């Protein structure tokens, strides 16, 4: 008898001819409804080593194989796939705080985007009034603002993707009968998405850095000072 990669029990291992998963008879019967999903998305295979996953890393929130332990998860804490699934509520609680922080940042991104768009409209309006004599000034000021608008747009788009991923993950969380590998893989994808968003965008100071003041009167004074 061998050890089942999913439940950790000692039993005769069967291999599915459709999705190629290997597990005990009990897990084999449970996986039937999810077989086509496993075949297409390969949740049961390590994305780095193309081996069957056999554990869950509590440090990285990832399904891992035997080679992962040596290559990328040295000294991390591991639990079986079944234990991770049974303790999914505790796992989710560990990054709720991070999720809330990311959601707050997304809201700040959208609010700042509105401010930049308003600022852009104010600059363009002033540029039309003074364009005969200060067309080059308008272009120079817009060149300062437009890169920031693009960066904020990128953050907002990334934030919208995170919110979609969050909604899908919450949907999976409410479906307690989901196959363990699919549930944990979705959870891992969501956690990784939060980490990527945090690393790429949340250390950026652009939210607090409006290089040109926001009121129309102030923008007007900038134009006048350039002309005079």
N, C-alpha and C positions, 0 to 999 in steps of 0.2 A: 504493500500500500504506500501511496505517496501523500504529500501534504497538499491540500486544496489551497490555491492562491487567494481565493476569495474569503472563505470562512475559516481557514487554518486547520480544518479537521483532517484526520488521517482516513483516507478512503480510496477506493478505486477511482482513478481519474479518467474522465471521458473528454473527448475532443469534439467540438462542433465542426461539422464539415462546411458550414456556411460562413461563420465568423471566425473560426479557428480558436475560439476560447477553450481553455482547458480547466476543468474544475470537477468537483465531486458530483454525484448524481443529483443531490438535493439542489445545489446551486445551478446545475445544468437545467433542471426543470424550471427554476425561477427565471433563467435568462432567456427563455424561449420568446417571450413577448418583446424582448429588447434586442433580439438577435440581429435584425436588419440595421438597427441603429449602431450596434457594435461593429458590424461589418463595414458600414460606411465611414464612421468616425474613428474607429479603432481606439476607443477609450481604454481597452484592456491591454494595449501595447504601449510600451515606453516610447515617447516621441524622440528620444535621443539614441536609444540602443536597440530599438525594434525587438525587444524582448517582452514577455508577459509581465505585467506589473504584479507585485506581490506584497506591497506595503504602502503606507501613507506617511509622508513626512510632516510632522506637526509643526516644524519650524518654517517650511516653505509652502505648506498647504498643497502638496503635489503627490500624485500617485507615482511610485517609483519602482524600479526593478533592482535586481541584485547588484548590477554594475553601477547604478546611480549611487549606492551607498558609498562606494569607493571614490567615484569621480567627482560628484557634486554635492554630496550631503554628509561629508565626514563629520562625526561628532554630533549629528543632529538626532532628535528624538523621533523614533518610528513606532507605529502601531500597525496592527493588521488592518486589512481593508474592512473586515467586518466590524472591528472595534471602532474604527473611524466613522463608519456609517451609523453604528448604534449610539455613538457619542457626538453626533453631528450638531446637536443643539449647543453643546459646550464649545465646539469648534467655531460655530457661527458667532457666538457671543464674543469671542476673542478679538474679532475685527469689526464689531459694530461701531466702536469708537472711531476707527479709521474711516469707516464708511460715512459717518456723520460729518467728519472733517472734510472729506472729499465733496460731499453734497453742499456744504457751506461754501467751499471754494468755487464750485460750479455756479452757485447763485451769485457770488461776487463777480465771477467772470462775465456773466450775462448782464449784470448791472453796469459793470465797467464798459462793456461793449456798447450799451445804450448811450453812455456818456461820451464815448469816443465818436459815435455816429452823430450825436448832436453837435459835438465840437467840429466835426468835419463839415456839417451843414452850415454852421456859423462862419467858418473860414471861407467856404465857397461863396456864401452870400456877400461877405465883405470883399472878396476878390472880384466879384462882378461889379461892385460899386466903384472900385478903384483900379480896374484892370487896365485902363488906358495908360496909367502912370506907374502902376506897381504890379504888373502881371508876374514879374519874376519873384516878387516877395510872396505872393500867394502860392506859387509853385514850391518855393523853399519851405514854407510852413507846412504845406500838405505832405511834403516828403518826410517831415518829422513825425507826422501823425499816422500816415498810412501803414508803415511797417508795424506800428503798435496795434492798429486795427486788425491787420492780418494775424498777428500773434494771438490776439484775444479771440478772433474767429476760430483759429485752430484749437484753442483751449475749450471754447464753447462746443465745437463739434465733437471733440474728444469727450467732453463732459456729457453730451447727449448720448454717446455710445456707452459710457459708463452707466447712465441711468437705464438704458435699455437692457444692459447686462444685469443690472441690479434687479430690474423687474422680472427678468427671466429666472434669476437665481432664487428670488423670493417665491416664484411660482413652483420651482422645483422643491423648495423647502417645505411647501405646504403639501406636497405630494409624497407622503411617507412611504408609499408602496413602490416608489421608483427603484430600479435595480441599483444596488450599491455603487458599482463602478461608474454608472452614468451620473448619479447624484454627486459623487465626490469629484469627478472630472469637471462638472459644471461649476461646482464650488471653487475648485482650483482655478478655473479660467476667470471667474469673477475676481478672486483675490489677486491674481496676477494683473488683471486690468486695473484694479485700484492702485497697485504698486507702480505700474508703468505711468499712470496718470500723475501720481504723487511725485515721482522722480523727474518727469519731463516738464511739469507745469507748476507745481505748487511751491517751488523754491524761487519762482520768478517774481521780481519786484514790480512788474508792470502795473499791477492793480493799484499801487499807491503812487505811480509816477505818471501823472498827466503833465507833460513838459510845457504845454501851453495852458494858461488859465482857462476856466470853463465858461465864464459869462461872456455874453456878446459884447458888453462894454469893454472888457479886458482885451478881447480879440481885436476890437476896433482900435484900441490904443496901440496895440502891437503894430498894426498897419500904419497908423499915423506916425509912430516913431520911426518906422523905416522910410517913410516918405520924407519926413522933415530931416 
